[in-house]
């Protein structure tokens, strides 16, 4: 098992936070011992979905709760370029109120909204993630323009030879028009131009709309990890 302190989370959420990553073959006894060594007020515990029910049962009895089935989608970027799709998308260089609104709404199924203790911070967290993409040297943001400034937004970045979709959000009134797919294709053009050979996006397995979008763009599931929150008594 791998434990790490989370100073950024601790500062942002105003509570000491740590993370424990469970590895193949780890037991409930080892998990219990690892948690006993650390005193963070909240611990995120990452458990591979195929780790077995023993760990999940132990976590439940210990007061932890699973708030996410973190799902990694990926695809190789080899082969032909994606087709050009309407609507046209535009790159933007600073956030607007509508972009922030869409970004916050994109987190409606996130563990930081489902966990009531984090919920007051969820809007500010997603706004921060949006702004971070504008500030990152490799970060790019595209929108589908609309009457209120934009009807959809996508944030992406490149690290090494891999492109990462950071956030995709489509206005509820505009879904089903192909906006998400057009934005995904534009991001992949950027990844290829930057030398990336693969692309990745992370979502919640319970977010069926997002999963359908990524499947339709040729992404496949690479792994699912349960994310548990264990809060200490305060």
Secondary structure, 3 states (H helix, E strand, C coil): CEEEECHHHHHHHCCCEEEEECCCCCCHHHHHHHHHCCCCCEEEEEEEHHHCHHHHHHHHHCCCEEEEEEEEEEEECCCCCCCCCCCCCEEECCCCHHHHHHHHHCCCCCHHHHCHHHHHHHHHHHHHHHHHHHHCCCCEEEEECCCCCCCEEEEEEEECCEEEEEEEEECHHHCCCCHHHHHHHHHHHHHHHCCCCEEEEEEECCCHHHHHHHHHCCCEEEEEEEEEEEECCC
